[in-house]
Each structure stands twice: as C-alpha cells, then as structure tokens.
Amino acid sequence: MKPGIFAVLVLMLTVTLSPPACALATGDIDGDRTVSEAELTALILEYLDASPGDSLNIGLSDLRSASHIHAYYPRTISDSNGDKVTIYTPVRRIVALTSDCAEVIRSLGATDGVVGVSTGIAEDDFFSEFEEVQTVGKWNSPDCEVLLALDPDVVLAYGKWPGKDKLEAKLGGTDIAVIRLNLYIPENMTDDVQKLGIVLEQEEKARELIDFYQHHTDLISERVEDLPTEDRQSIYLECYSDFKTVSAGSGGDSMCVMAGGRNIASGLIGAYPKIDSEWVIAQNPDVLVRAASTSYDNTSEPEAILCDIMSRPGWAGMDAVKGRRVHLLTSDIYTGPRYIIGVTYMAKWLYPDTFEDLDPSNIHREYLERFQGMGIPDNIFVYP
C-alpha cells in the first residue's frame, strides 16, 4: 500500500468517528500497547479481504478505533511531581479524587467519563451531577478495592496526597494511570489545565480556559508591575484557622504575588507555617485577609469572624485594622480553579484606585456561565 493512500485512509477513519471504549488497543498485535503502521495496515487488509458473511471479520468501529490510536497515541505528560505519565488509549473512565480536578473536567466538557469520585465531591452541592456517581472514599485515603472494581483508565489526585503507599502501591499490576495534578496552585494552573486537556483529548477547550486565566492575570500584572517596591502593599493571609498563614510554595502565596501584594509570611519555613499574634502585630500589614471554608447566605457569621479577628489583643493598632482593610475570602474563590476571582478581589483591596474599574463578581459570573454551565449563586463569597 502506498504511504499516501495509507495516510488518507487513516485520516478518513480518524475524523469520521471517535473511537469506542476499549480495554486493550484494537490492532495491537504484538502487545506493546501501541498500534504501529504495520499493525494498522494488517488490520485494514483484514477488513478489506473479509467476506461479507464472515462473522469473524473486523468491524468498521474497530478499524476506526485502531486508526485513532495509531494517529494520536501514545501521549505523554509530566505531572505536577515531574513524573512522566503515558496514556496509550483514549481515556473513557475517570476517577477524580480532588474537587479541583472535577471542576476542570467540567470546564473541559468531560464529566460523562467520570465513574468515581471522592466522598467530598459527591457531598458538595457544586458538583450536583456527581451525586449518584460511585464514591471511592476520602480524597487522601481512597478505598482501592472499590476503585479497582470501577476499572478506570486514570485516577486524578494531588501531587502529595494520598501517598503512593495508599494509591499506586495498591494499583500495581494494573494498567490504571495515576495522574497527580496540583490544580490548587494558581501559578501552575495553566500548565496543569493544558496537561489534563491532553489526557482527555480536550486541547481546544483547555486552551479556551487558559486564555480566560491569562487575560485576567495579564491585566492585573500589567497594572502592578511598575509599582515601586516601597509602594507595594503588604498583606497577611490567614488560612482557615487562627494564626496559620501561607508561605512561598502555597496557593495562597501565589495569589498574593499575582495581586501585586507583598506577603509578610513568604519567607517563613514551610508552606503553611503557624505564627503567633505578636509576630503579626510587629509586621503591621496594610491588608488582612482571612480564608473561610465556605460561602455564606447571610452576613452575620462572616461579620462575627472579622469582629473576632479585629478585637484580638493588640490588633487595634495595626494599619489594616485601623484602616478597616480586613476582609474575608471564601474557599470557593481561594486558590483552586476559581483562583482568578479571588486574586482580582485581593488586587482591589490592595490597590483600590488602580483597580476601580474591575468587578470581580462579573469575572466570577463569566467563569461559571462559560466553563461550569451555571449561574452565580446568591451567596457571600467575600466580606465586606
């Protein structure tokens, strides 16, 4: 068969129909998990030479599947740990352990492939389409027996959690690929979205989401990059519990930097160091932001949280408290795939005049409508 004719046949077969799910690569004669040109040629000849009534002849859908795999696989990415992961056939069955991955999967239009989720995802109203999907235990400690029974192609997890002894070691001897992506760290977001787009064959939708992030981060960075060092506003970010802050390497620190702020804790040891009240007072930040674990449907609880913070002994004299520049930011828009909304709020709190024209709630609405297929809930995501 002439190379030109072969290429045309492969093109015709790959563009006419997406390949069906298959446990093994159709046409993989030598068992190396790939479909070579020789193997595909043999499959095409078998199809062409088969008698019409031959019950053993190769089906057209099998031929299309083999052609697709030959043309587009294997495909390899480096996950957030730098480990190379190779996918040999189209991903049709996904187990998502992290809500961040589940959210990006929805943005990429691939939720139909999710066959298992962690209990946290199933119990989260934000992911209503996964309420009836099989749960596989906690995000950091999955039930691998349940997971194995689902026969997924890939399992999506965080870079560090669960540990390999709780996941990879228990999936040994299977073809299940574990892909670890830190989709909670803003500075890694575009790279990891691109990687997930490659894995799920949703490169175009991944590009659309990346462009959305890039547009807004570029706008903010362009306005703050020329600020003199002495004019940079300092920020203390308290994450979820009293006196626990964020340092370099954390998603919260990335947000502070993107917003043009100077994180007073960036040089401390550990991504989430514990500090004491006197240390914060001595740093005297310009802006104080407290991360909260959930959005609210009324102002009483966030008001109580902020009042408690501002009434801490000795804090009344801090610039952030004196200037009433104390804010609450909920987990919905704190790090994770919706980080850009939180970054925009931070930028406005740090530099209200510079970002007077920006409305973070409009960015929030656009994200939910374009990428999540929903309207913005009537909840409180920042306070005040």
TORKOL-4160 file (C-alpha; in steps of 0.2 Angstrom, whole numbers, padded with zeros to 4 digits, m for minus):
384
<pt num="1" X="0000" Y="0000" Z="0000"/>
<pt num="2" X="0007" Y="0017" Z="m0005"/>
<pt num="3" X="0011" Y="0029" Z="0010"/>
<pt num="4" X="0000" Y="0042" Z="0003"/>
<pt num="5" X="m0015" Y="0031" Z="0002"/>
<pt num="6" X="m0012" Y="0024" Z="0019"/>
<pt num="7" X="m0011" Y="0042" Z="0026"/>
<pt num="8" X="m0028" Y="0046" Z="0018"/>
<pt num="9" X="m0036" Y="0030" Z="0025"/>
<pt num="10" X="m0030" Y="0034" Z="0042"/>
<pt num="11" X="m0037" Y="0052" Z="0041"/>
<pt num="12" X="m0054" Y="0046" Z="0034"/>
<pt num="13" X="m0055" Y="0034" Z="0048"/>
<pt num="14" X="m0050" Y="0045" Z="0062"/>
<pt num="15" X="m0061" Y="0060" Z="0058"/>
<pt num="16" X="m0077" Y="0051" Z="0054"/>
<pt num="17" X="m0080" Y="0044" Z="0071"/>
<pt num="18" X="m0072" Y="0045" Z="0089"/>
<pt num="19" X="m0066" Y="0028" Z="0094"/>
<pt num="20" X="m0076" Y="0017" Z="0106"/>
<pt num="21" X="m0070" Y="0012" Z="0123"/>
<pt num="22" X="m0059" Y="m0002" Z="0123"/>
<pt num="23" X="m0049" Y="m0011" Z="0137"/>
<pt num="24" X="m0034" Y="m0015" Z="0125"/>
<pt num="25" X="m0029" Y="m0006" Z="0110"/>
<pt num="26" X="m0038" Y="m0013" Z="0095"/>
<pt num="27" X="m0025" Y="m0019" Z="0082"/>
<pt num="28" X="m0011" Y="m0020" Z="0095"/>
<pt num="29" X="m0005" Y="m0037" Z="0088"/>
<pt num="30" X="0012" Y="m0038" Z="0097"/>
<pt num="31" X="0005" Y="m0032" Z="0114"/>
<pt num="32" X="0016" Y="m0016" Z="0116"/>
<pt num="33" X="0001" Y="m0006" Z="0119"/>
<pt num="34" X="0003" Y="0004" Z="0103"/>
<pt num="35" X="m0004" Y="0002" Z="0085"/>
<pt num="36" X="0010" Y="0003" Z="0073"/>
<pt num="37" X="0008" Y="0007" Z="0054"/>
<pt num="38" X="0012" Y="m0011" Z="0051"/>
<pt num="39" X="m0002" Y="m0017" Z="0063"/>
<pt num="40" X="m0014" Y="m0005" Z="0056"/>
<pt num="41" X="m0010" Y="m0010" Z="0038"/>
<pt num="42" X="m0013" Y="m0028" Z="0043"/>
<pt num="43" X="m0030" Y="m0023" Z="0051"/>
<pt num="44" X="m0035" Y="m0013" Z="0036"/>
<pt num="45" X="m0031" Y="m0028" Z="0024"/>
<pt num="46" X="m0040" Y="m0040" Z="0035"/>
<pt num="47" X="m0056" Y="m0029" Z="0034"/>
<pt num="48" X="m0055" Y="m0027" Z="0016"/>
<pt num="49" X="m0052" Y="m0045" Z="0012"/>
<pt num="50" X="m0065" Y="m0052" Z="0024"/>
<pt num="51" X="m0081" Y="m0060" Z="0016"/>
<pt num="52" X="m0097" Y="m0050" Z="0019"/>
<pt num="53" X="m0104" Y="m0065" Z="0029"/>
<pt num="54" X="m0089" Y="m0069" Z="0039"/>
<pt num="55" X="m0093" Y="m0067" Z="0057"/>
<pt num="56" X="m0075" Y="m0065" Z="0062"/>
<pt num="57" X="m0071" Y="m0050" Z="0051"/>
<pt num="58" X="m0065" Y="m0035" Z="0059"/>
<pt num="59" X="m0079" Y="m0021" Z="0062"/>
<pt num="60" X="m0078" Y="m0004" Z="0055"/>
<pt num="61" X="m0079" Y="0003" Z="0073"/>
<pt num="62" X="m0063" Y="m0007" Z="0077"/>
<pt num="63" X="m0054" Y="m0001" Z="0062"/>
<pt num="64" X="m0058" Y="0017" Z="0067"/>
<pt num="65" X="m0053" Y="0014" Z="0085"/>
<pt num="66" X="m0036" Y="0007" Z="0079"/>
<pt num="67" X="m0034" Y="0021" Z="0067"/>
<pt num="68" X="m0037" Y="0034" Z="0080"/>
<pt num="69" X="m0025" Y="0026" Z="0092"/>
<pt num="70" X="m0012" Y="0025" Z="0079"/>
<pt num="71" X="m0013" Y="0043" Z="0074"/>
<pt num="72" X="m0014" Y="0051" Z="0092"/>
<pt num="73" X="m0007" Y="0038" Z="0104"/>
<pt num="74" X="0003" Y="0036" Z="0115"/>
<pt num="75" X="0003" Y="0053" Z="0123"/>
<pt num="76" X="0014" Y="0058" Z="0137"/>
<pt num="77" X="0014" Y="0072" Z="0150"/>
<pt num="78" X="0024" Y="0076" Z="0166"/>
<pt num="79" X="0013" Y="0078" Z="0181"/>
<pt num="80" X="0014" Y="0091" Z="0195"/>
<pt num="81" X="0028" Y="0080" Z="0203"/>
<pt num="82" X="0038" Y="0079" Z="0187"/>
<pt num="83" X="0034" Y="0061" Z="0184"/>
<pt num="84" X="0031" Y="0056" Z="0166"/>
<pt num="85" X="0014" Y="0048" Z="0163"/>
<pt num="86" X="0010" Y="0039" Z="0147"/>
<pt num="87" X="m0008" Y="0036" Z="0141"/>
<pt num="88" X="m0010" Y="0023" Z="0127"/>
<pt num="89" X="m0028" Y="0023" Z="0123"/>
<pt num="90" X="m0042" Y="0036" Z="0124"/>
<pt num="91" X="m0047" Y="0039" Z="0142"/>
<pt num="92" X="m0065" Y="0034" Z="0144"/>
<pt num="93" X="m0066" Y="0030" Z="0163"/>
<pt num="94" X="m0060" Y="0043" Z="0176"/>
<pt num="95" X="m0059" Y="0043" Z="0195"/>
<pt num="96" X="m0057" Y="0060" Z="0202"/>
<pt num="97" X="m0051" Y="0061" Z="0220"/>
<pt num="98" X="m0049" Y="0080" Z="0220"/>
<pt num="99" X="m0063" Y="0093" Z="0218"/>
<pt num="100" X="m0051" Y="0104" Z="0208"/>
<pt num="101" X="m0049" Y="0091" Z="0195"/>
<pt num="102" X="m0068" Y="0088" Z="0195"/>
<pt num="103" X="m0070" Y="0106" Z="0192"/>
<pt num="104" X="m0058" Y="0107" Z="0177"/>
<pt num="105" X="m0065" Y="0091" Z="0170"/>
<pt num="106" X="m0082" Y="0100" Z="0169"/>
<pt num="107" X="m0074" Y="0115" Z="0161"/>
<pt num="108" X="m0067" Y="0103" Z="0148"/>
<pt num="109" X="m0084" Y="0095" Z="0145"/>
<pt num="110" X="m0078" Y="0078" Z="0150"/>
<pt num="111" X="m0089" Y="0074" Z="0165"/>
<pt num="112" X="m0098" Y="0059" Z="0156"/>
<pt num="113" X="m0082" Y="0050" Z="0158"/>
<pt num="114" X="m0081" Y="0051" Z="0177"/>
<pt num="115" X="m0086" Y="0034" Z="0185"/>
<pt num="116" X="m0079" Y="0038" Z="0203"/>
<pt num="117" X="m0077" Y="0052" Z="0215"/>
<pt num="118" X="m0071" Y="0055" Z="0232"/>
<pt num="119" X="m0084" Y="0057" Z="0246"/>
<pt num="120" X="m0081" Y="0076" Z="0247"/>
<pt num="121" X="m0085" Y="0079" Z="0229"/>
<pt num="122" X="m0101" Y="0068" Z="0230"/>
<pt num="123" X="m0107" Y="0078" Z="0245"/>
<pt num="124" X="m0103" Y="0095" Z="0238"/>
<pt num="125" X="m0118" Y="0104" Z="0230"/>
<pt num="126" X="m0107" Y="0112" Z="0217"/>
<pt num="127" X="m0105" Y="0095" Z="0209"/>
<pt num="128" X="m0123" Y="0090" Z="0208"/>
<pt num="129" X="m0120" Y="0079" Z="0193"/>
<pt num="130" X="m0109" Y="0068" Z="0203"/>
<pt num="131" X="m0122" Y="0064" Z="0217"/>
<pt num="132" X="m0126" Y="0047" Z="0210"/>
<pt num="133" X="m0108" Y="0043" Z="0205"/>
<pt num="134" X="m0099" Y="0029" Z="0214"/>
<pt num="135" X="m0089" Y="0036" Z="0229"/>
<pt num="136" X="m0071" Y="0029" Z="0232"/>
<pt num="137" X="m0068" Y="0036" Z="0250"/>
<pt num="138" X="m0059" Y="0051" Z="0255"/>
<pt num="139" X="m0048" Y="0061" Z="0243"/>
<pt num="140" X="m0032" Y="0057" Z="0254"/>
<pt num="141" X="m0037" Y="0039" Z="0258"/>
<pt num="142" X="m0047" Y="0031" Z="0245"/>
<pt num="143" X="m0054" Y="0013" Z="0246"/>
<pt num="144" X="m0043" Y="0005" Z="0232"/>
<pt num="145" X="m0054" Y="m0011" Z="0231"/>
<pt num="146" X="m0069" Y="0000" Z="0226"/>
<pt num="147" X="m0058" Y="0010" Z="0215"/>
<pt num="148" X="m0051" Y="m0006" Z="0206"/>
<pt num="149" X="m0069" Y="m0013" Z="0204"/>
<pt num="150" X="m0073" Y="0003" Z="0194"/>
<pt num="151" X="m0059" Y="m0001" Z="0181"/>
<pt num="152" X="m0054" Y="0017" Z="0177"/>
<pt num="153" X="m0042" Y="0022" Z="0164"/>
<pt num="154" X="m0035" Y="0036" Z="0175"/>
<pt num="155" X="m0036" Y="0041" Z="0193"/>
<pt num="156" X="m0033" Y="0060" Z="0196"/>
<pt num="157" X="m0025" Y="0065" Z="0213"/>
<pt num="158" X="m0015" Y="0079" Z="0221"/>
<pt num="159" X="0004" Y="0079" Z="0220"/>
<pt num="160" X="0007" Y="0073" Z="0238"/>
<pt num="161" X="m0010" Y="0066" Z="0243"/>
<pt num="162" X="m0014" Y="0052" Z="0245"/>
<pt num="163" X="0004" Y="0045" Z="0247"/>
<pt num="164" X="0010" Y="0032" Z="0235"/>
<pt num="165" X="0008" Y="0019" Z="0248"/>
<pt num="166" X="m0011" Y="0022" Z="0248"/>
<pt num="167" X="m0013" Y="0023" Z="0229"/>
<pt num="168" X="0000" Y="0017" Z="0217"/>
<pt num="169" X="0006" Y="0003" Z="0228"/>
<pt num="170" X="m0012" Y="m0004" Z="0229"/>
<pt num="171" X="m0015" Y="m0002" Z="0210"/>
<pt num="172" X="0001" Y="m0011" Z="0205"/>
<pt num="173" X="m0001" Y="m0024" Z="0191"/>
<pt num="174" X="m0015" Y="m0014" Z="0183"/>
<pt num="175" X="m0015" Y="m0003" Z="0168"/>
<pt num="176" X="m0023" Y="0011" Z="0178"/>
<pt num="177" X="m0013" Y="0028" Z="0176"/>
<pt num="178" X="m0012" Y="0039" Z="0192"/>
<pt num="179" X="m0010" Y="0057" Z="0187"/>
<pt num="180" X="m0006" Y="0069" Z="0200"/>
<pt num="181" X="m0010" Y="0087" Z="0196"/>
<pt num="182" X="m0010" Y="0102" Z="0209"/>
<pt num="183" X="m0024" Y="0112" Z="0202"/>
<pt num="184" X="m0025" Y="0122" Z="0218"/>
<pt num="185" X="m0009" Y="0132" Z="0215"/>
<pt num="186" X="m0013" Y="0147" Z="0204"/>
<pt num="187" X="0005" Y="0148" Z="0196"/>
<pt num="188" X="0003" Y="0130" Z="0190"/>
<pt num="189" X="m0014" Y="0132" Z="0184"/>
<pt num="190" X="m0012" Y="0135" Z="0165"/>
<pt num="191" X="0001" Y="0121" Z="0164"/>
<pt num="192" X="m0009" Y="0108" Z="0173"/>
<pt num="193" X="m0025" Y="0113" Z="0163"/>
<pt num="194" X="m0016" Y="0110" Z="0147"/>
<pt num="195" X="m0010" Y="0093" Z="0153"/>
<pt num="196" X="m0027" Y="0087" Z="0158"/>
<pt num="197" X="m0033" Y="0093" Z="0141"/>
<pt num="198" X="m0020" Y="0082" Z="0133"/>
<pt num="199" X="m0025" Y="0067" Z="0143"/>
<pt num="200" X="m0044" Y="0069" Z="0139"/>
<pt num="201" X="m0042" Y="0075" Z="0121"/>
<pt num="202" X="m0049" Y="0091" Z="0125"/>
<pt num="203" X="m0035" Y="0103" Z="0120"/>
<pt num="204" X="m0046" Y="0116" Z="0112"/>
<pt num="205" X="m0057" Y="0118" Z="0127"/>
<pt num="206" X="m0041" Y="0118" Z="0138"/>
<pt num="207" X="m0034" Y="0132" Z="0128"/>
<pt num="208" X="m0050" Y="0142" Z="0130"/>
<pt num="209" X="m0049" Y="0141" Z="0149"/>
<pt num="210" X="m0031" Y="0145" Z="0149"/>
<pt num="211" X="m0034" Y="0161" Z="0138"/>
<pt num="212" X="m0048" Y="0166" Z="0151"/>
<pt num="213" X="m0035" Y="0164" Z="0165"/>
<pt num="214" X="m0021" Y="0173" Z="0155"/>
<pt num="215" X="m0032" Y="0188" Z="0150"/>
<pt num="216" X="m0036" Y="0192" Z="0168"/>
<pt num="217" X="m0019" Y="0188" Z="0176"/>
<pt num="218" X="m0010" Y="0199" Z="0162"/>
<pt num="219" X="m0022" Y="0213" Z="0165"/>
<pt num="220" X="m0018" Y="0213" Z="0184"/>
<pt num="221" X="0001" Y="0211" Z="0182"/>
<pt num="222" X="0002" Y="0225" Z="0169"/>
<pt num="223" X="m0005" Y="0237" Z="0181"/>
<pt num="224" X="0005" Y="0232" Z="0196"/>
<pt num="225" X="0022" Y="0228" Z="0188"/>
<pt num="226" X="0028" Y="0246" Z="0188"/>
<pt num="227" X="0023" Y="0250" Z="0206"/>
<pt num="228" X="0039" Y="0255" Z="0215"/>
<pt num="229" X="0044" Y="0242" Z="0229"/>
<pt num="230" X="0041" Y="0255" Z="0243"/>
<pt num="231" X="0023" Y="0257" Z="0236"/>
<pt num="232" X="0019" Y="0238" Z="0237"/>
<pt num="233" X="0006" Y="0235" Z="0250"/>
<pt num="234" X="0009" Y="0221" Z="0262"/>
<pt num="235" X="m0004" Y="0208" Z="0266"/>
<pt num="236" X="m0007" Y="0195" Z="0280"/>
<pt num="237" X="m0017" Y="0180" Z="0274"/>
<pt num="238" X="m0024" Y="0169" Z="0287"/>
<pt num="239" X="m0030" Y="0152" Z="0280"/>
<pt num="240" X="m0045" Y="0144" Z="0289"/>
<pt num="241" X="m0038" Y="0143" Z="0307"/>
<pt num="242" X="m0031" Y="0156" Z="0319"/>
<pt num="243" X="m0013" Y="0161" Z="0316"/>
<pt num="244" X="m0010" Y="0149" Z="0302"/>
<pt num="245" X="m0003" Y="0158" Z="0287"/>
<pt num="246" X="0004" Y="0154" Z="0270"/>
<pt num="247" X="0022" Y="0155" Z="0264"/>
<pt num="248" X="0031" Y="0153" Z="0247"/>
<pt num="249" X="0025" Y="0137" Z="0238"/>
<pt num="250" X="0007" Y="0138" Z="0243"/>
<pt num="251" X="m0008" Y="0143" Z="0233"/>
<pt num="252" X="m0012" Y="0157" Z="0244"/>
<pt num="253" X="0006" Y="0165" Z="0242"/>
<pt num="254" X="0004" Y="0164" Z="0223"/>
<pt num="255" X="m0012" Y="0173" Z="0224"/>
<pt num="256" X="m0004" Y="0187" Z="0235"/>
<pt num="257" X="0010" Y="0189" Z="0222"/>
<pt num="258" X="m0002" Y="0189" Z="0207"/>
<pt num="259" X="m0012" Y="0203" Z="0215"/>
<pt num="260" X="0004" Y="0213" Z="0217"/>
<pt num="261" X="0005" Y="0211" Z="0236"/>
<pt num="262" X="0019" Y="0208" Z="0247"/>
<pt num="263" X="0015" Y="0193" Z="0258"/>
<pt num="264" X="0023" Y="0196" Z="0275"/>
<pt num="265" X="0025" Y="0177" Z="0278"/>
<pt num="266" X="0033" Y="0172" Z="0261"/>
<pt num="267" X="0050" Y="0169" Z="0269"/>
<pt num="268" X="0044" Y="0158" Z="0283"/>
<pt num="269" X="0048" Y="0140" Z="0283"/>
<pt num="270" X="0035" Y="0128" Z="0277"/>
<pt num="271" X="0021" Y="0131" Z="0265"/>
<pt num="272" X="0008" Y="0134" Z="0279"/>
<pt num="273" X="0018" Y="0140" Z="0295"/>
<pt num="274" X="0010" Y="0143" Z="0311"/>
<pt num="275" X="0014" Y="0160" Z="0319"/>
<pt num="276" X="0009" Y="0170" Z="0334"/>
<pt num="277" X="m0001" Y="0186" Z="0337"/>
<pt num="278" X="0014" Y="0196" Z="0342"/>
<pt num="279" X="0023" Y="0192" Z="0326"/>
<pt num="280" X="0008" Y="0199" Z="0315"/>
<pt num="281" X="0007" Y="0214" Z="0326"/>
<pt num="282" X="0026" Y="0218" Z="0323"/>
<pt num="283" X="0024" Y="0215" Z="0304"/>
<pt num="284" X="0010" Y="0228" Z="0304"/>
<pt num="285" X="0002" Y="0223" Z="0287"/>
<pt num="286" X="m0008" Y="0235" Z="0276"/>
<pt num="287" X="m0021" Y="0222" Z="0272"/>
<pt num="288" X="m0028" Y="0207" Z="0281"/>
<pt num="289" X="m0037" Y="0193" Z="0273"/>
<pt num="290" X="m0045" Y="0178" Z="0282"/>
<pt num="291" X="m0049" Y="0162" Z="0271"/>
<pt num="292" X="m0065" Y="0154" Z="0276"/>
<pt num="293" X="m0070" Y="0136" Z="0272"/>
<pt num="294" X="m0087" Y="0140" Z="0264"/>
<pt num="295" X="m0098" Y="0154" Z="0257"/>
<pt num="296" X="m0112" Y="0161" Z="0267"/>
<pt num="297" X="m0130" Y="0165" Z="0264"/>
<pt num="298" X="m0131" Y="0180" Z="0277"/>
<pt num="299" X="m0118" Y="0192" Z="0284"/>
<pt num="300" X="m0120" Y="0188" Z="0302"/>
<pt num="301" X="m0107" Y="0174" Z="0303"/>
<pt num="302" X="m0093" Y="0182" Z="0292"/>
<pt num="303" X="m0096" Y="0198" Z="0302"/>
<pt num="304" X="m0093" Y="0189" Z="0318"/>
<pt num="305" X="m0077" Y="0181" Z="0311"/>
<pt num="306" X="m0070" Y="0198" Z="0306"/>
<pt num="307" X="m0075" Y="0206" Z="0323"/>
<pt num="308" X="m0066" Y="0192" Z="0332"/>
<pt num="309" X="m0050" Y="0195" Z="0322"/>
<pt num="310" X="m0050" Y="0214" Z="0324"/>
<pt num="311" X="m0053" Y="0213" Z="0343"/>
<pt num="312" X="m0038" Y="0202" Z="0346"/>
<pt num="313" X="m0027" Y="0209" Z="0359"/>
<pt num="314" X="m0015" Y="0222" Z="0352"/>
<pt num="315" X="m0023" Y="0222" Z="0334"/>
<pt num="316" X="m0032" Y="0238" Z="0335"/>
<pt num="317" X="m0016" Y="0247" Z="0332"/>
<pt num="318" X="m0012" Y="0238" Z="0316"/>
<pt num="319" X="m0013" Y="0248" Z="0300"/>
<pt num="320" X="m0025" Y="0235" Z="0292"/>
<pt num="321" X="m0037" Y="0236" Z="0307"/>
<pt num="322" X="m0036" Y="0255" Z="0309"/>
<pt num="323" X="m0040" Y="0257" Z="0290"/>
<pt num="324" X="m0054" Y="0244" Z="0290"/>
<pt num="325" X="m0044" Y="0234" Z="0277"/>
<pt num="326" X="m0049" Y="0217" Z="0284"/>
<pt num="327" X="m0058" Y="0205" Z="0273"/>
<pt num="328" X="m0065" Y="0188" Z="0272"/>
<pt num="329" X="m0062" Y="0177" Z="0256"/>
<pt num="330" X="m0071" Y="0160" Z="0255"/>
<pt num="331" X="m0064" Y="0144" Z="0249"/>
<pt num="332" X="m0074" Y="0144" Z="0233"/>
<pt num="333" X="m0063" Y="0158" Z="0226"/>
<pt num="334" X="m0047" Y="0155" Z="0236"/>
<pt num="335" X="m0034" Y="0145" Z="0226"/>
<pt num="336" X="m0041" Y="0131" Z="0215"/>
<pt num="337" X="m0048" Y="0133" Z="0198"/>
<pt num="338" X="m0058" Y="0149" Z="0203"/>
<pt num="339" X="m0042" Y="0157" Z="0210"/>
<pt num="340" X="m0043" Y="0172" Z="0197"/>
<pt num="341" X="m0058" Y="0179" Z="0205"/>
<pt num="342" X="m0050" Y="0179" Z="0222"/>
<pt num="343" X="m0034" Y="0187" Z="0215"/>
<pt num="344" X="m0045" Y="0201" Z="0207"/>
<pt num="345" X="m0053" Y="0204" Z="0224"/>
<pt num="346" X="m0036" Y="0205" Z="0233"/>
<pt num="347" X="m0029" Y="0217" Z="0219"/>
<pt num="348" X="m0044" Y="0229" Z="0223"/>
<pt num="349" X="m0041" Y="0228" Z="0242"/>
<pt num="350" X="m0023" Y="0231" Z="0240"/>
<pt num="351" X="m0024" Y="0245" Z="0226"/>
<pt num="352" X="m0042" Y="0251" Z="0226"/>
<pt num="353" X="m0039" Y="0266" Z="0214"/>
<pt num="354" X="m0028" Y="0256" Z="0202"/>
<pt num="355" X="m0042" Y="0243" Z="0200"/>
<pt num="356" X="m0058" Y="0254" Z="0202"/>
<pt num="357" X="m0065" Y="0248" Z="0186"/>
<pt num="358" X="m0063" Y="0230" Z="0189"/>
<pt num="359" X="m0078" Y="0220" Z="0195"/>
<pt num="360" X="m0073" Y="0203" Z="0202"/>
<pt num="361" X="m0091" Y="0197" Z="0203"/>
<pt num="362" X="m0093" Y="0199" Z="0184"/>
<pt num="363" X="m0077" Y="0188" Z="0181"/>
<pt num="364" X="m0085" Y="0176" Z="0193"/>
<pt num="365" X="m0101" Y="0176" Z="0183"/>
<pt num="366" X="m0092" Y="0174" Z="0167"/>
<pt num="367" X="m0082" Y="0159" Z="0173"/>
<pt num="368" X="m0097" Y="0150" Z="0180"/>
<pt num="369" X="m0108" Y="0153" Z="0164"/>
<pt num="370" X="m0094" Y="0149" Z="0151"/>
<pt num="371" X="m0085" Y="0135" Z="0160"/>
<pt num="372" X="m0096" Y="0127" Z="0173"/>
<pt num="373" X="m0113" Y="0129" Z="0164"/>
<pt num="374" X="m0122" Y="0138" Z="0179"/>
<pt num="375" X="m0126" Y="0154" Z="0186"/>
<pt num="376" X="m0118" Y="0163" Z="0200"/>
<pt num="377" X="m0126" Y="0158" Z="0217"/>
<pt num="378" X="m0134" Y="0171" Z="0228"/>
<pt num="379" X="m0120" Y="0168" Z="0241"/>
<pt num="380" X="m0107" Y="0179" Z="0250"/>
<pt num="381" X="m0090" Y="0175" Z="0244"/>
<pt num="382" X="m0081" Y="0190" Z="0251"/>
<pt num="383" X="m0085" Y="0201" Z="0266"/>
<pt num="384" X="m0086" Y="0215" Z="0267"/>
